[in-house]
Amino acid sequence: MKRMIFSFASSIAFVLSQMAFSQNLVIDGDFENYSNIPNNSGGVNSTFYLHNAFEHWHKINIYSGYYYNKVNACSQITINSTSCGVPYNSNGFQYAKSGFGYASLFYTKTKESTGEFRSSAIGGELREPLVKNKKYCSGYYLNLQNRSKYICNGYGMAFVKEIVDSGITNYPFSYVDMSYLNYQVKSPVDLIIDDTLNWVQVADTFSTHEGNEKYFVISNYLPPGLILYELTGFIHNGSVAFYYIDDVFVYEQKPIWVYGGDV
């Protein structure tokens, strides 16, 4: 007699190996299906903000993420402040993890003299709402930008039922903190990504106890006073940790059948 053992995968790595058999719930998680091609760089009204390029990525606060793609009209072959291409852009050199485009995030170190703190955030949308008590595996990939003055910790992802609007729309704004959200994906506090060559995965599994979450926010889950910053050695005029982000994903962690052999 044969038997089948019903179990849930406990390893995120195992779940990710099953991605080919299920659908990524994140719309445009690979940042390839843009609706507008960015054509200029710099400034708070820049058209190379992520939410200006995609229908399903949203502006959370004034410090929204940038969008880089090799097809952008502002794509150049050097690293400079007006470039928004791939692999060369305003803060470094990096190829996309997949495809030709990716986005960016930044977190500023709090100024002791003024108390200024700015946490950028990007908001995305799911193909369907999360279901109560179902288990999911979610995350994204980060890469440190070459011109980043700092590295930091606290990478997270929060799922919400409505689009988050912080109400912060004026520039400059001296204090933007996104740690008030309930983050389901939280990187270990001792994970400080300093890799400028490879894409590093930030991921976790979770179950939603409410359900109907259709949107999400990616930002720093730690309060400003708990974020750890370390200097990279690069001289930059801003006290900022800059990261590229690519391949955002949410997969339902479905039960699997494991063959148990003869009884």
Summary of the structure (lengths in Angstrom):
residues: 263
radius of gyration: 19.2
end to end distance: 6.0
largest distance: 73.3
contacts: 835
relative contact order: 0.26
helix: 6%
strand: 37%
